[in-house]
């Protein structure tokens, strides 16, 4: 579907659908992009294919649309990427900028993973299997990113914030992206 996707010098994937989020800022100058963080998200939880993830990342989520939204409507969050159930790829923030996806987090002793990571959300939950289309897109995306940036690790949100987060959850099959780990040039 995304055969040989590429990333441009501005940090955007050419074939992604771009919906810009205001929720980003500059990466600290000394940070290199070295980590990919995989998440799951669905809004309302467990419901797929609505517009609410886009609303959340663009600060347009209405607390009146669902009771769950009242608890998150004031969050200022984003991710670099979202892969929907059909495998379509959306980008909200340039990879060169810092998206706000990780929150309080630590990876191998370094705090604030947003500084040095790229966030990829899979539309899904901790209770459902992900779609083959999503793994296919994810693999191509990661392969593109590790060619462009000095990525040394790929982790789940639950790996970098284990006391707070469970995503991408038990249904995320890490072995489906095993080849991506094998392709990391800058192994740590
Ligand atoms: Zn997450």
Boltz pocket constraint, residues with backbone or C-beta under 6 A from the ligand:
constraints:
  - pocket:
      binder: B
      contacts: [[A, 38], [A, 39], [A, 40], [A, 101], [A, 157], [A, 165], [A, 167]]
      max_distance: 6.0
